[in-house]
Amino acid sequence: MKKTVFIIGLLSLTSLVCLPIGKANAQTAYVTNEGTNNIYVIDVTTNIVTDIISGCNHPYGVSVSSDGARVYVTTQAANTVSVINTATNTVIDTIEVGRFPGGISVSSDGMNVYVASQDDNAVRHITTSNNNVSAGIPVGTFPLGVCIIPNGTKVYVANMNSNTVSVINSVNDSVSATIAVGKSPSGITVNPVGNKVYVVNRGDSTISVINTATDQVSDTIKLGSGGHCVCVSPDGSRVYVTTPFTNTLTVISTTTNTVIDTIGVGQGPNGVSVSPDGSKVYVVNTGSATVSVINTGNNSVAATIITGTTATGSMVEGFGNFISTYPVVTGLVSPDKMSPDIAVYPNPAENDITVESTQKSMLEILNIQGQTVLQQQIQQGKTDVDISGLAKGVCILKLSSNDKTEMIKIVKE
């Protein structure tokens, strides 16, 4: 069973201005915040939070389709997967899956999604053309990380409490092999060629390297500390692993399968993804409610992005592939009608907007941090609103009357 949801998000940070509009064809990161039920949208080119999607019930695992059009997010408290349209940054569908969904992965052709259900030790297969969900595929105990090899024929699932990886044949959705790995496997990923899978074993501070042709462990890499999440550079030469106990990112050479660097990041690093051009690695720091941006040219922190506040119990996760692979267009490009009773236009706008309403309302414009930057009474009929004094970027227009409150994103050019 599924249902459609429309959500508009607000963000609570520190700035008093609207954030800049995401550039057309910008790469985009989607970082889940389990504590605030938000998903932060980051322009990878500028390292700026350009939007937020709210209302997801404990979002955790995330996977972006290869064309950048859809983001799939597991919502652990609701036992669902939220489907996000990246053109509008809104949730367009919710799909019921198994209990306590964790890791999730979308195939390279965008046609299939596999999600691990931790409480019933199964993996669900979502067909994206109709969002139908298969019956659970039994795997090991407490499945967490999921990855699909590039040709789509195999799905690899890290079973945290079984110390194994299940290999699912995607043709018939059955387990074709079970591979013994290290202790407490969590994060899992595949290299761009599709011949090696890397599994992070939290319990014994190792990475198991699986040969996908034989489905056997071909090597074991020793880490200095227990790792959690993992990603591979686009050229396949580097593996990046978050090591939360030491607040570091570990860099591994795939030529020698040895650690070549460790980089200090924020507190409790969790999710990790690399930009499509390989120049940046994004590390989600759960304890700091931040994202560290690593310059891969010199393995140093180039920027720190705020994605919440530790005072409000934020738990940023970003478990999985949270960066789009191909360009997407961000920002609104056409006028939006809020309801049969209210319309706002033009949108985007540079100096003035017109609000049409069937009743008197109080208008507020909020920056993306949720702070009011403009307030005005709206009369019945048409009212012109001067927005020339606002900073450029995405804002939230809020209209409140006696019987309802409505919100819409607007863009100040």
PETA-V558334 format. One record per backbone hydrogen bond with DSSP energy under -1.0 kcal/mol. CO is the residue of the C=O (numbers start at 0). NH is the residue of the N-H. E is the energy in kcal/mol with one decimal. If there is no record, write none. Layout:
co/nh/e
CO/NH/E
CO/NH/E
//
This chain:
co/nh/e
0/95/-1.4
2/93/-2.0
18/393/-1.3
22/25/-1.7
25/327/-1.0
26/43/-2.6
27/323/-2.6
28/41/-2.8
30/39/-2.9
31/316/-2.8
32/36/-1.0
32/37/-1.4
36/55/-1.1
37/32/-2.8
38/52/-2.5
39/30/-2.6
40/49/-2.3
40/50/-1.2
41/28/-2.8
42/46/-2.6
47/42/-2.7
50/40/-2.5
52/38/-2.3
55/57/-1.2
56/76/-1.3
57/75/-2.2
59/318/-1.0
60/73/-2.2
62/71/-2.9
64/67/-2.0
68/85/-2.0
69/64/-2.7
70/83/-2.8
71/62/-1.9
72/81/-3.0
73/59/-2.7
74/78/-1.1
74/79/-1.5
78/96/-2.4
79/74/-3.0
80/94/-2.6
81/72/-2.3
82/91/-2.7
82/92/-1.1
83/70/-1.6
84/88/-1.9
84/89/-1.1
89/84/-2.6
92/82/-2.9
93/2/-1.5
94/80/-2.3
98/118/-1.7
99/117/-2.0
102/115/-2.5
104/113/-2.7
106/109/-1.8
110/127/-1.9
111/106/-3.1
112/125/-3.5
113/104/-2.1
114/123/-2.7
115/101/-2.7
116/121/-1.6
120/138/-1.9
121/116/-3.3
122/136/-2.7
123/114/-2.3
124/133/-2.4
125/112/-2.3
126/129/-1.2
126/130/-2.0
131/126/-2.3
136/122/-1.7
140/160/-1.9
141/159/-2.0
143/102/-1.1
144/157/-2.4
146/155/-3.1
148/151/-2.5
152/169/-2.1
153/148/-1.9
154/167/-3.2
155/146/-2.1
156/165/-2.4
157/143/-3.0
158/162/-1.2
158/163/-1.2
162/180/-2.0
163/158/-2.9
164/178/-2.9
165/156/-2.3
166/175/-2.9
166/176/-1.1
167/154/-2.0
168/172/-1.6
168/173/-1.1
173/168/-3.1
176/166/-2.8
178/164/-2.2
182/202/-2.2
183/201/-2.1
185/144/-1.1
186/199/-2.7
188/197/-3.0
194/211/-1.8
195/190/-2.4
196/209/-3.1
197/188/-1.9
198/207/-2.3
199/185/-2.7
200/205/-1.4
204/222/-3.1
205/200/-3.1
206/220/-2.8
207/198/-2.4
208/217/-3.0
208/218/-1.2
209/196/-2.1
210/214/-2.5
215/210/-2.8
218/208/-2.9
220/206/-2.1
227/186/-1.7
228/241/-1.9
230/239/-2.9
232/235/-2.0
236/253/-2.2
237/232/-2.5
238/251/-2.6
239/230/-1.9
240/249/-3.3
241/227/-1.8
242/245/-1.1
242/247/-1.8
246/264/-2.4
247/242/-2.8
248/262/-2.6
249/240/-2.4
250/259/-2.8
250/260/-1.4
251/238/-2.1
252/256/-1.8
257/252/-2.4
260/250/-3.1
262/248/-2.4
266/286/-1.6
266/287/-1.1
267/285/-2.1
270/283/-2.9
272/281/-3.4
274/277/-2.2
278/295/-2.1
279/274/-2.9
280/293/-3.3
281/272/-1.9
282/291/-2.7
283/269/-3.9
284/288/-1.5
284/289/-1.3
288/306/-2.5
289/284/-3.1
290/304/-2.9
291/282/-2.7
292/301/-3.3
292/302/-1.2
293/280/-1.7
294/298/-1.5
294/299/-1.1
299/294/-3.0
302/292/-3.0
304/290/-2.4
308/311/-1.4
308/313/-1.4
309/312/-1.4
314/33/-2.5
316/270/-1.9
318/61/-2.4
320/63/-1.1
321/29/-2.9
335/343/-1.2
340/357/-1.0
341/338/-1.6
342/355/-2.8
344/353/-4.1
348/412/-3.0
350/386/-2.9
352/384/-3.1
353/344/-2.1
354/382/-2.1
355/342/-2.0
356/380/-3.4
360/377/-3.5
361/399/-2.2
362/375/-2.4
363/397/-3.4
364/372/-3.3
364/373/-1.2
365/395/-2.7
366/369/-2.6
370/366/-2.7
373/364/-2.7
375/362/-3.2
377/360/-2.2
380/356/-2.3
382/354/-3.0
384/352/-2.2
386/389/-1.8
392/411/-2.8
394/409/-2.2
395/365/-3.1
396/407/-1.9
397/363/-2.7
398/405/-2.5
399/361/-2.8
403/400/-2.8
405/398/-2.9
407/396/-3.2
409/394/-2.8
410/348/-2.3
411/392/-2.2
//
